[in-house]
Amino acid sequence: MADENLLVADPSRIKAGGAATDQVADLTDHAAEEYQNATAYDVQDPAWGNDPYGSAYVQNYLPAHRQMLEGIKSLAKAVAAAGALTTQAGRSLDNAQNSNTEAINNMPDPHTGIRK
């Protein structure tokens, strides 16, 4: 029977989750690079031309393009930070469990008072 009040956390799985999150961050960072490369343009010869229509278009395109690229890069950094925090949480839990197990193992025998 499951106990809804019981939390079970496996440090190795938490650390693995951090590593998986790092992979997502790397893929997101790669997507930012791909976006930047795929949407690059030559200022001297832009795809939209140098006529009045092109000039009007570029005024709307450049700020939106910059914001999109910055957003993707910010997302990659945020996901990387989440991965690092997740990995650290797994390490902290692992250390806490090891310390607690060691403390329990070093407790004196309740019948003799002798430490193991």
C-alpha positions, -999 to 999 in steps of 0.1 A, spaced: 0 0 0 14 34 -10 19 61 16 12 95 0 31 112 29 63 93 21 90 109 0 115 86 -16 144 102 -34 172 83 -51 203 105 -53 217 87 -83 185 93 -102 184 130 -92 220 134 -104 211 116 -137 182 141 -141 207 169 -137 229 153 -165 198 149 -187 189 186 -181 225 195 -191 219 177 -224 188 197 -230 207 229 -222 234 219 -247 207 212 -274 191 245 -267 224 263 -269 230 245 -302 196 256 -314 205 292 -306 237 289 -328 217 273 -356 191 300 -354 218 327 -355 235 310 -385 202 303 -404 190 339 -400 223 357 -406 222 383 -432 246 406 -451 240 442 -440 254 454 -474 231 430 -493 202 420 -472 177 395 -485 149 420 -483 167 445 -504 179 481 -500 147 498 -513 122 517 -491 102 484 -485 134 467 -473 142 497 -451 108 495 -435 110 457 -430 145 458 -414 132 483 -387 108 456 -376 129 426 -382 162 435 -365 147 441 -330 125 410 -331 154 389 -344 177 402 -316 151 395 -290 145 360 -303 182 352 -303 186 366 -268 156 346 -256 170 313 -269 204 320 -254 187 330 -220 167 298 -221 198 277 -227 215 294 -197 184 289 -175 182 252 -184 220 248 -177 215 264 -143 186 241 -136 208 211 -145 236 223 -122 211 228 -93 196 194 -99 230 177 -99 240 196 -68 207 186 -51 215 149 -59 250 152 -45 237 170 -13 212 143 -8 238 116 -13 261 132 12 233 136 37 223 99 34 259 88 37 265 110 68 232 98 84 240 61 76 275 66 91 261 83 122 235 54 127 263 28 122 284 46 148 257 47 175 264 27 206 247 -6 211 215 2 231 221 -29 253 258 -26 260 265 11 254 295 1 233 301 18 200 306 -3 170 
